[in-house]
Amino acid sequence: MELTLELAEKILASQPFSVLLGTRVTTFGDGAATLELDIRPDLLQQNGFVHGGVLSYAADNAITFAGGAALGPAVLTGGFTISYLRPAVGRLLRAQAKVAHAGGRQATCTCELSTLDENGEATLCAIAQGTVIAQRG
């Protein structure tokens, strides 16, 4: 099965939670993936920042898509960590993940999460690292 942006879009569209959030995959391939979602009032916490759960979701999914770009589409997150660097505010959340190392059934990936303001200026708000594992057939 050829791994393409179109296939990644179909996989993302099959995830009800991703559809609920309005997530888009904007780049995919060569061991990398970028997911984006519009920042809406219902995704914020009480101080007006993007909720940490939304940032974690974006990191988890971007890492898994990047790992899938290297290992194939049948993958799962094995685990990940995230560090919140600053409050996430803006109009768009972007999660850019790439494979740092891939073996036969496992890939270690990194992810940078940034928000974009009205002028398109990006601010790094979190970083994550995770392990993606290929499912056995």
DSSP file with accessible surface (Angstrom, degrees, kcal/mol):
  #  RESIDUE AA STRUCTURE BP1 BP2  ACC     N-H-->O    O-->H-N    N-H-->O    O-->H-N    TCO  KAPPA ALPHA  PHI   PSI    X-CA   Y-CA   Z-CA
    1    1 A M              0   0  176      0, 0.0     2,-0.3     0, 0.0     0, 0.0   0.000 360.0 360.0 360.0 126.9    0.0    0.0    0.0
    2    2 A E        -     0   0  159      1,-0.1     2,-0.8    70,-0.1     5,-0.1  -0.595 360.0-134.4 -78.2 130.9    1.4    3.3   -1.0
    3    3 A L        +     0   0   51     -2,-0.3     2,-0.3    66,-0.1    -1,-0.1  -0.784  41.4 157.5 -89.8 112.6    1.6    5.9    1.8
    4    4 A T     >  -     0   0   44     -2,-0.8     4,-2.4     1,-0.1     5,-0.2  -0.832  57.6-106.7-129.3 167.1    0.3    9.2    0.4
    5    5 A L  H  > S+     0   0   66     -2,-0.3     4,-2.7    23,-0.2     5,-0.2   0.902 121.2  56.8 -59.7 -38.8   -1.2   12.4    1.8
    6    6 A E  H  > S+     0   0  120      1,-0.2     4,-2.0     2,-0.2    -1,-0.2   0.919 107.3  46.9 -61.3 -42.5   -4.5   11.2    0.4
    7    7 A L  H  > S+     0   0   35      2,-0.2     4,-2.6     1,-0.2    -1,-0.2   0.930 111.3  51.6 -64.9 -43.6   -4.3    8.0    2.5
    8    8 A A  H  X S+     0   0    1     -4,-2.4     4,-2.7     1,-0.2    -2,-0.2   0.910 108.5  51.6 -60.0 -40.9   -3.3    9.9    5.6
    9    9 A E  H  X S+     0   0   92     -4,-2.7     4,-2.4     1,-0.2    -1,-0.2   0.901 110.0  49.4 -62.1 -40.1   -6.3   12.2    5.1
   10   10 A K  H  X S+     0   0  133     -4,-2.0     4,-0.9     2,-0.2    -2,-0.2   0.904 111.0  49.2 -66.0 -41.9   -8.6    9.1    4.8
   11   11 A I  H >< S+     0   0   55     -4,-2.6     3,-0.8     2,-0.2     4,-0.2   0.937 112.5  47.7 -62.9 -45.9   -7.1    7.6    8.0
   12   12 A L  H >< S+     0   0    8     -4,-2.7     3,-1.9     1,-0.2     7,-0.2   0.923 108.4  54.7 -61.8 -40.7   -7.6   10.9    9.9
   13   13 A A  H 3< S+     0   0   69     -4,-2.4    -1,-0.2     1,-0.3    -2,-0.2   0.709 100.7  61.1 -66.5 -18.6  -11.2   11.2    8.6
   14   14 A S  T << S+     0   0   85     -4,-0.9    -1,-0.3    -3,-0.8    -2,-0.2   0.474  85.4  88.2 -87.0  -0.7  -11.9    7.8   10.0
   15   15 A Q    <>  -     0   0   51     -3,-1.9     4,-2.2    -4,-0.2     3,-0.3  -0.849  64.9-160.1 -99.6 104.9  -11.1    9.0   13.6
   16   16 A P  H  > S+     0   0  109      0, 0.0     4,-2.5     0, 0.0    -1,-0.2   0.867  90.7  52.2 -54.3 -38.5  -14.3   10.4   15.1
   17   17 A F  H  > S+     0   0  113      1,-0.2     4,-2.1     2,-0.2     5,-0.2   0.917 109.2  49.5 -67.2 -39.1  -12.4   12.4   17.7
   18   18 A S  H  >>S+     0   0    2     -3,-0.3     5,-2.2     2,-0.2     4,-1.2   0.894 111.1  49.8 -64.5 -38.6  -10.2   14.0   15.0
   19   19 A V  H  <5S+     0   0   88     -4,-2.2     3,-0.4    -7,-0.2    -2,-0.2   0.924 107.7  54.3 -64.5 -43.4  -13.3   14.9   13.0
   20   20 A L  H  <5S+     0   0  119     -4,-2.5    -2,-0.2     1,-0.2    -1,-0.2   0.910 112.6  43.1 -56.4 -42.2  -14.9   16.4   16.2
   21   21 A L  H  <5S-     0   0    9     -4,-2.1    -1,-0.2    -5,-0.1    17,-0.2   0.672 110.1-123.3 -78.9 -17.9  -11.8   18.7   16.6
   22   22 A G  T  <5 +     0   0   32     -4,-1.2    16,-0.3    -3,-0.4    -3,-0.2   0.797  45.1 177.5  79.6  30.3  -11.6   19.5   12.9
   23   23 A T      < -     0   0   16     -5,-2.2     2,-0.4    -6,-0.1    14,-0.2  -0.389  11.0-163.5 -71.5 142.8   -8.0   18.3   12.6
   24   24 A R  E     -A   36   0A  88     12,-2.9    12,-2.8    -2,-0.1     2,-0.6  -0.975  17.2-138.8-124.6 141.3   -6.4   18.4    9.1
   25   25 A V  E     +A   35   0A   8     -2,-0.4    10,-0.2    10,-0.2     3,-0.1  -0.893  25.7 173.7 -96.0 122.5   -3.2   16.6    8.0
   26   26 A T  E     +     0   0A  51      8,-2.7     2,-0.3    -2,-0.6     9,-0.2   0.703  63.6  21.6-106.6 -25.5   -1.3   19.1    5.9
   27   27 A T  E     +A   34   0A  69      7,-1.2     7,-2.3   -22,-0.1    -1,-0.3  -0.994  63.8 167.8-139.9 148.8    1.9   17.3    5.1
   28   28 A F  E     +A   33   0A  37     -2,-0.3     5,-0.2     5,-0.2   -23,-0.2  -0.941  30.8  59.0-160.0 133.6    2.7   13.6    5.1
   29   29 A G  E >   +A   32   0A  23      3,-2.2     3,-1.0    -2,-0.3    40,-0.1  -0.542  65.5  60.4 133.0 165.7    5.6   11.4    3.9
   30   30 A D  T 3  S-     0   0  174     39,-0.3    69,-0.2     1,-0.3    40,-0.1   0.871 128.5 -53.4  51.7  41.3    9.3   10.8    4.2
   31   31 A G  T 3  S+     0   0   10      1,-0.2    68,-2.7    38,-0.2     2,-0.3   0.772 119.4  96.8  70.3  27.7    9.0   10.0    8.0
   32   32 A A  E <   +AB  29  98A  32     -3,-1.0    -3,-2.2    66,-0.2     2,-0.3  -0.977  43.6 179.9-145.7 156.5    7.2   13.3    8.8
   33   33 A A  E     -AB  28  97A   0     64,-2.3    64,-3.1    -2,-0.3     2,-0.4  -0.975  11.3-156.7-155.5 145.7    3.7   14.6    9.3
   34   34 A T  E     -AB  27  96A  13     -7,-2.3    -8,-2.7    -2,-0.3    -7,-1.2  -0.997  10.0-171.8-126.7 128.5    2.0   17.9   10.1
   35   35 A L  E     -AB  25  95A   4     60,-2.4    60,-3.0    -2,-0.4     2,-0.3  -0.922   5.6-172.0-114.9 145.8   -1.4   18.2   11.6
   36   36 A E  E     +AB  24  94A  27    -12,-2.8   -12,-2.9    -2,-0.4     2,-0.3  -0.974   7.5 178.0-135.3 149.4   -3.3   21.5   12.1
   37   37 A L  E     - B   0  93A   4     56,-2.0    56,-3.0    -2,-0.3     2,-0.2  -0.987  33.1-110.3-149.3 145.9   -6.5   22.5   13.8
   38   38 A D  E     - B   0  92A  78    -16,-0.3     2,-0.6    -2,-0.3    54,-0.3  -0.548  33.2-121.6 -72.3 137.3   -8.2   25.8   14.3
   39   39 A I        +     0   0   31     52,-2.1    -1,-0.1    -2,-0.2     5,-0.0  -0.738  39.7 178.4 -83.2 119.7   -8.2   27.2   17.8
   40   40 A R    >   -     0   0   72     -2,-0.6     3,-2.2     1,-0.1     4,-0.2  -0.847  42.9-107.7-119.4 159.4  -11.8   27.7   18.9
   41   41 A P  G >  S+     0   0  116      0, 0.0     3,-1.5     0, 0.0     7,-0.1   0.843 116.8  60.8 -55.8 -33.0  -13.2   28.9   22.2
   42   42 A D  G 3  S+     0   0  109      1,-0.3    -3,-0.0    -3,-0.0     0, 0.0   0.530  99.1  57.7 -77.4   0.3  -14.4   25.3   23.1
   43   43 A L  G <  S+     0   0   11     -3,-2.2     8,-2.7     2,-0.1    -1,-0.3   0.316  91.2  95.6-105.9   7.6  -10.8   24.1   23.0
   44   44 A L  B <   -F   50   0B  61     -3,-1.5     6,-0.2     6,-0.3     2,-0.1  -0.591  65.8-133.9 -99.0 158.3   -9.6   26.5   25.7
   45   45 A Q    >   -     0   0   49      4,-3.0     3,-2.0    -2,-0.2    -1,-0.1  -0.328  48.1 -76.7 -96.5-173.2   -9.1   26.1   29.4
   46   46 A Q  T 3  S+     0   0  162      1,-0.3    -2,-0.0     2,-0.1    -1,-0.0   0.702 128.7  52.8 -65.1 -19.9  -10.3   28.6   32.1
   47   47 A N  T 3  S-     0   0  104      2,-0.1    -1,-0.3     3,-0.0     3,-0.1   0.382 120.1-102.5 -95.5   3.3   -7.4   31.1   31.5
   48   48 A G  S <  S+     0   0   36     -3,-2.0     2,-0.3     1,-0.3    -2,-0.1   0.576  82.1 124.5  89.0  10.1   -8.0   31.3   27.7
   49   49 A F  S    S-     0   0   65     40,-0.1    -4,-3.0     1,-0.1    -1,-0.3  -0.718  75.1 -88.0 -99.2 154.8   -5.2   29.0   26.6
   50   50 A V  B     -F   44   0B   7     38,-2.8    38,-0.4    -2,-0.3    -6,-0.3  -0.380  56.9-104.0 -58.8 131.8   -5.5   25.9   24.5
   51   51 A H    >>  -     0   0   97     -8,-2.7     4,-1.8     1,-0.1     3,-0.9  -0.304  19.8-125.6 -60.9 140.9   -6.2   23.0   26.8
   52   52 A G  H 3> S+     0   0   24      1,-0.3     4,-2.8     2,-0.2     5,-0.2   0.813 110.0  61.5 -58.2 -30.2   -3.2   20.7   27.5
   53   53 A G  H 3> S+     0   0   39      2,-0.2     4,-2.4     1,-0.2    -1,-0.3   0.870 102.8  50.0 -65.8 -34.1   -5.4   17.8   26.4
   54   54 A V  H <> S+     0   0   16     -3,-0.9     4,-2.5   -11,-0.2    -2,-0.2   0.920 111.5  48.4 -69.0 -42.3   -5.7   19.3   23.0
   55   55 A L  H  X S+     0   0    6     -4,-1.8     4,-2.5     2,-0.2    -2,-0.2   0.926 112.6  48.7 -62.7 -43.2   -2.0   19.8   22.7
   56   56 A S  H  X S+     0   0   26     -4,-2.8     4,-2.9     1,-0.2     5,-0.2   0.913 110.4  50.9 -63.2 -43.7   -1.4   16.2   23.9
   57   57 A Y  H  X S+     0   0   26     -4,-2.4     4,-2.8     2,-0.2     5,-0.3   0.939 111.2  48.4 -56.7 -48.2   -3.9   14.9   21.4
   58   58 A A  H  X S+     0   0    4     -4,-2.5     4,-2.5     1,-0.2     5,-0.2   0.908 113.6  46.5 -62.5 -42.0   -2.2   16.8   18.5
   59   59 A A  H  X S+     0   0    0     -4,-2.5     4,-2.8     2,-0.2     5,-0.3   0.947 113.2  49.2 -63.7 -48.5    1.3   15.6   19.6
   60   60 A D  H  X S+     0   0   48     -4,-2.9     4,-2.3     1,-0.2    -2,-0.2   0.944 115.6  42.6 -56.4 -49.8    0.1   12.0   19.9
   61   61 A N  H  X S+     0   0   17     -4,-2.8     4,-2.6    -5,-0.2    -1,-0.2   0.912 114.6  49.1 -69.4 -41.7   -1.6   11.9   16.5
   62   62 A A  H  X S+     0   0    0     -4,-2.5     4,-2.6    -5,-0.3    -1,-0.2   0.924 111.9  49.7 -63.7 -42.5    1.2   13.8   14.7
   63   63 A I  H  X S+     0   0    0     -4,-2.8     4,-2.7    -5,-0.2    -2,-0.2   0.928 111.9  48.5 -60.3 -43.7    3.8   11.4   16.1
   64   64 A T  H  X S+     0   0   17     -4,-2.3     4,-2.6    -5,-0.3    -2,-0.2   0.909 111.2  49.3 -67.2 -39.2    1.8    8.4   15.1
   65   65 A F  H  X S+     0   0   14     -4,-2.6     4,-1.8     2,-0.2    -1,-0.2   0.918 111.6  49.2 -65.0 -41.2    1.3    9.7   11.6
   66   66 A A  H  X S+     0   0    0     -4,-2.6     4,-0.9     2,-0.2    -2,-0.2   0.943 112.3  48.2 -62.4 -45.0    5.0   10.4   11.3
   67   67 A G  H >X S+     0   0    0     -4,-2.7     4,-2.9     1,-0.2     3,-0.8   0.905 109.6  53.2 -61.5 -38.7    5.8    6.9   12.5
   68   68 A G  H 3X S+     0   0    5     -4,-2.6     4,-2.2     1,-0.3    -1,-0.2   0.835 100.3  61.1 -65.4 -30.7    3.2    5.5   10.1
   69   69 A A  H 3< S+     0   0   17     -4,-1.8   -39,-0.3     1,-0.2    -1,-0.3   0.798 116.4  33.2 -65.3 -25.3    5.0    7.4    7.2
   70   70 A A  H << S+     0   0   48     -4,-0.9    -2,-0.2    -3,-0.8    -1,-0.2   0.807 130.9  29.9 -96.6 -34.9    8.1    5.3    8.1
   71   71 A L  H  < S-     0   0   38     -4,-2.9    -3,-0.2     1,-0.3    -2,-0.2   0.579 113.3 -95.8-104.4 -15.0    6.5    2.0    9.2
   72   72 A G     <  -     0   0   14     -4,-2.2    -1,-0.3    -5,-0.3    -2,-0.2  -0.400  46.2 -68.9 112.8 168.0    3.3    1.7    7.3
   73   73 A P  S    S+     0   0   57      0, 0.0     2,-1.5     0, 0.0    -1,-0.1   0.689 110.0  80.3 -73.7 -18.3   -0.3    2.6    8.1
   74   74 A A        +     0   0   54     -3,-0.2    61,-3.0    -6,-0.1     2,-0.3  -0.596  69.5 127.5 -92.6  79.2   -1.0   -0.1   10.7
   75   75 A V  E     -C  134   0A  16     -2,-1.5     2,-0.3    59,-0.3    59,-0.2  -0.908  38.7-162.3-132.6 160.1    0.7    1.6   13.7
   76   76 A L  E     -C  133   0A 101     57,-2.3    57,-3.0    -2,-0.3     2,-0.4  -0.966  33.9 -99.0-136.3 154.3   -0.2    2.5   17.3
   77   77 A T  E     -C  132   0A  46     -2,-0.3    55,-0.3    55,-0.2     3,-0.1  -0.593  26.8-169.6 -71.9 128.7    1.4    4.9   19.8
   78   78 A G  E     -     0   0A  46     53,-3.6     2,-0.2     1,-0.4    54,-0.2   0.691  64.3 -53.2 -88.9 -22.6    3.6    3.0   22.2
   79   79 A G  E     -C  131   0A  34     52,-1.1    52,-2.7   -19,-0.1    -1,-0.4  -0.778  54.7-162.4 159.5 157.6    3.9    6.0   24.5
   80   80 A F  E     -C  130   0A  67     50,-0.3     2,-0.3    -2,-0.2    50,-0.2  -0.990   9.1-146.4-157.6 159.4    4.9    9.7   24.5
   81   81 A T  E     -C  129   0A  98     48,-2.6    48,-2.0    -2,-0.3     2,-0.4  -0.934  14.3-162.5-124.3 153.2    6.0   12.5   26.7
   82   82 A I  E     -C  128   0A  36     -2,-0.3     2,-0.5    46,-0.2    46,-0.2  -0.994   8.0-158.9-137.7 141.9    5.2   16.2   26.3
   83   83 A S  E     -C  127   0A  67     44,-3.0    44,-2.1    -2,-0.4     2,-0.6  -0.992  15.1-144.1-119.8 123.3    6.7   19.4   27.8
   84   84 A Y  E     +C  126   0A 114     -2,-0.5    42,-0.3    42,-0.2    41,-0.0  -0.771  19.3 179.5 -87.2 121.5    4.6   22.5   27.8
   85   85 A L        -     0   0   81     40,-3.1    41,-0.2    -2,-0.6    -1,-0.2   0.802  61.7 -13.7 -94.6 -36.8    6.8   25.5   27.1
   86   86 A R  S    S-     0   0  124     39,-1.5    -1,-0.4    37,-0.1    37,-0.0  -0.972  87.6 -69.2-160.1 160.2    4.4   28.4   27.2
   87   87 A P        -     0   0   73      0, 0.0     2,-0.8     0, 0.0    39,-0.0  -0.288  50.1-124.8 -57.6 139.2    0.7   29.0   27.1
   88   88 A A        +     0   0    2    -38,-0.4   -38,-2.8    37,-0.1     2,-0.3  -0.805  44.9 153.6 -92.4 111.2   -0.8   28.2   23.7
   89   89 A V        +     0   0   77     -2,-0.8     2,-0.3   -40,-0.2     3,-0.1  -0.975  21.9  77.5-134.6 149.7   -2.7   31.2   22.2
   90   90 A G  S    S-     0   0   34     -2,-0.3    27,-0.2     1,-0.1     3,-0.1  -0.963  81.8 -75.4 149.3-161.6   -3.4   32.1   18.6
   91   91 A R  S    S+     0   0   90     25,-3.0   -52,-2.1    -2,-0.3     2,-0.3   0.632 105.7  33.9-107.6 -19.3   -5.7   31.2   15.7
   92   92 A L  E     -BD  38 116A   5     24,-1.4    24,-2.4   -54,-0.3     2,-0.5  -1.000  61.2-148.8-142.6 138.9   -4.2   27.8   14.6
   93   93 A L  E     -BD  37 115A   2    -56,-3.0   -56,-2.0    -2,-0.3     2,-0.4  -0.934  18.1-169.7-105.7 129.9   -2.4   24.9   16.3
   94   94 A R  E     -BD  36 114A  64     20,-3.2    20,-2.7    -2,-0.5     2,-0.5  -0.985   8.1-167.7-123.2 127.9    0.3   23.1   14.2
   95   95 A A  E     -BD  35 113A   1    -60,-3.0   -60,-2.4    -2,-0.4     2,-0.6  -0.964   7.1-172.2-115.6 113.4    1.9   19.8   15.3
   96   96 A Q  E     +BD  34 112A  84     16,-2.7    16,-2.5    -2,-0.5     2,-0.3  -0.931   9.4 179.3-111.5 114.9    5.0   19.0   13.2
   97   97 A A  E     +BD  33 111A   4    -64,-3.1   -64,-2.3    -2,-0.6     2,-0.3  -0.862   6.3 178.1-117.3 150.1    6.4   15.5   13.8
   98   98 A K  E     -BD  32 110A 131     12,-2.3    12,-2.5    -2,-0.3     2,-0.4  -0.988  34.5-103.6-147.3 154.4    9.3   13.6   12.3
   99   99 A V  E     - D   0 109A  34    -68,-2.7    10,-0.3    -2,-0.3     3,-0.1  -0.645  25.6-177.2 -78.4 126.5   11.0   10.3   12.8
  100  100 A A  E    S-     0   0A  70      8,-3.0     2,-0.3    -2,-0.4     9,-0.2   0.790  76.2  -3.7 -88.6 -35.2   14.2   10.5   14.7
  101  101 A H  E     - D   0 108A 129      7,-1.8     7,-3.1     2,-0.0     2,-0.4  -0.949  63.8-168.2-158.5 136.7   15.0    6.8   14.3
  102  102 A A  E     + D   0 107A  45     -2,-0.3     5,-0.2     5,-0.2     2,-0.2  -0.995   7.5 174.9-130.8 135.9   13.1    3.8   12.8
  103  103 A G        -     0   0   39      3,-3.3    -2,-0.0    -2,-0.4     0, 0.0  -0.341  55.8 -66.3-113.1-156.4   13.7    0.1   13.1
  104  104 A G  S    S+     0   0   78      1,-0.2     3,-0.1    -2,-0.2    -2,-0.0   0.914 126.4   3.0 -64.5 -47.0   11.8   -2.9   11.8
  105  105 A R  S    S+     0   0   99      1,-0.1    29,-2.8    28,-0.0     2,-0.4   0.352 124.3  58.3-122.8   3.2    8.7   -2.5   14.0
  106  106 A Q  E     - E   0 133A  97     27,-0.2    -3,-3.3   -31,-0.0     2,-0.4  -0.994  50.9-171.4-142.8 144.0    9.3    0.7   16.0
  107  107 A A  E     -DE 102 132A   0     25,-2.5    25,-3.0    -2,-0.4     2,-0.5  -0.995  14.5-147.4-133.0 139.3   10.0    4.4   15.4
  108  108 A T  E     -DE 101 131A  35     -7,-3.1    -8,-3.0    -2,-0.4    -7,-1.8  -0.933  27.9-175.7-103.6 128.5   11.0    7.1   17.8
  109  109 A C  E     -DE  99 130A   0     21,-3.1    21,-2.6    -2,-0.5     2,-0.3  -0.889  18.5-149.1-127.7 154.7    9.5   10.5   16.8
  110  110 A T  E     -DE  98 129A  45    -12,-2.5   -12,-2.3    -2,-0.3     2,-0.4  -0.855  13.0-163.6-117.1 157.5    9.7   14.1   17.9
  111  111 A C  E     -DE  97 128A   2     17,-2.5    17,-2.5    -2,-0.3     2,-0.5  -0.995  10.0-158.9-145.4 133.7    7.0   16.7   17.6
  112  112 A E  E     -DE  96 127A 103    -16,-2.5   -16,-2.7    -2,-0.4     2,-0.5  -0.967  12.5-157.8-109.4 129.4    7.0   20.5   17.8
  113  113 A L  E     +DE  95 126A   0     13,-3.0    12,-3.1    -2,-0.5    13,-1.7  -0.937  18.6 171.3-110.2 124.4    3.7   22.2   18.6
  114  114 A S  E     -DE  94 124A  11    -20,-2.7   -20,-3.2    -2,-0.5     2,-0.4  -0.927  24.8-140.6-129.3 153.3    3.3   25.8   17.6
  115  115 A T  E     -DE  93 123A   4      8,-2.3     8,-2.4    -2,-0.3     2,-0.4  -0.866  15.8-145.9-107.9 149.1    0.5   28.3   17.5
  116  116 A L  E     -DE  92 122A   8    -24,-2.4   -25,-3.0    -2,-0.4   -24,-1.4  -0.954  10.8-146.9-114.1 137.0    0.1   30.8   14.7
  117  117 A D    >   -     0   0   51      4,-1.9     3,-2.1    -2,-0.4   -27,-0.1  -0.189  42.4 -79.8 -89.6-173.1   -1.3   34.2   15.2
  118  118 A E  T 3  S+     0   0  149      1,-0.3    -1,-0.0     2,-0.1   -28,-0.0   0.756 131.8  51.2 -61.7 -23.9   -3.4   36.3   12.8
  119  119 A N  T 3  S-     0   0  147      2,-0.1    -1,-0.3     0, 0.0     3,-0.1   0.380 119.5-108.0 -93.7   2.0   -0.2   37.3   10.9
  120  120 A G    <   +     0   0   36     -3,-2.1     2,-0.4     1,-0.3    -2,-0.1   0.542  68.1 150.3  83.2   8.1    0.9   33.7   10.5
  121  121 A E        -     0   0  126      1,-0.0    -4,-1.9    -5,-0.0     2,-0.3  -0.606  38.7-138.1 -78.1 129.9    3.8   34.2   13.0
  122  122 A A  E     - E   0 116A  56     -2,-0.4     2,-0.4    -6,-0.2    -6,-0.2  -0.663  16.5-168.3 -93.1 142.4    4.5   30.9   14.8
  123  123 A T  E     - E   0 115A  54     -8,-2.4    -8,-2.3    -2,-0.3     2,-0.3  -0.989  23.3-129.3-128.2 120.5    5.2   30.5   18.5
  124  124 A L  E     + E   0 114A  54     -2,-0.4   -10,-0.3   -10,-0.2     3,-0.1  -0.516  35.2 165.3 -67.5 126.3    6.6   27.2   19.9
  125  125 A C  E     +     0   0A   0    -12,-3.1   -40,-3.1     1,-0.4   -39,-1.5   0.614  57.6   6.1-119.6 -18.8    4.4   26.2   22.8
  126  126 A A  E     -CE  84 113A   0    -13,-1.7   -13,-3.0   -42,-0.3    -1,-0.4  -0.990  52.0-153.9-160.6 155.9    5.3   22.5   23.4
  127  127 A I  E     -CE  83 112A  71    -44,-2.1   -44,-3.0    -2,-0.3     2,-0.3  -0.966  16.7-176.4-131.7 150.3    7.6   19.7   22.4
  128  128 A A  E     -CE  82 111A   8    -17,-2.5   -17,-2.5    -2,-0.3     2,-0.3  -0.967  13.4-161.3-143.7 158.5    7.0   15.9   22.5
  129  129 A Q  E     +CE  81 110A 105    -48,-2.0   -48,-2.6    -2,-0.3     2,-0.3  -0.993  21.7 165.8-140.2 139.8    8.7   12.7   21.9
  130  130 A G  E     -CE  80 109A   3    -21,-2.6   -21,-3.1    -2,-0.3     2,-0.4  -0.963  32.5-120.2-151.5 169.1    7.1    9.3   21.4
  131  131 A T  E     -CE  79 108A  41    -52,-2.7   -53,-3.6    -2,-0.3   -52,-1.1  -0.938  21.0-161.5-114.6 133.3    7.4    5.7   20.2
  132  132 A V  E     -CE  77 107A   0    -25,-3.0   -25,-2.5    -2,-0.4     2,-0.4  -0.952   6.9-159.5-116.4 135.4    5.3    4.3   17.4
  133  133 A I  E     -CE  76 106A  59    -57,-3.0   -57,-2.3    -2,-0.4     2,-0.3  -0.950  16.3-127.3-121.4 131.2    4.9    0.5   17.1
  134  134 A A  E     -C   75   0A  14    -29,-2.8   -59,-0.3    -2,-0.4     2,-0.2  -0.570  30.5-121.1 -72.6 135.1    3.8   -1.3   13.9
  135  135 A Q        -     0   0  103    -61,-3.0     2,-0.3    -2,-0.3   -61,-0.1  -0.514  26.4-112.3 -73.3 147.4    0.9   -3.7   14.5
  136  136 A R              0   0  198     -2,-0.2    -1,-0.1     1,-0.2   -31,-0.0  -0.602 360.0 360.0 -80.6 139.0    1.4   -7.3   13.8
  137  137 A G              0   0  128     -2,-0.3    -1,-0.2   -63,-0.0    -2,-0.0   0.827 360.0 360.0 -69.1 360.0   -0.5   -8.7   10.9
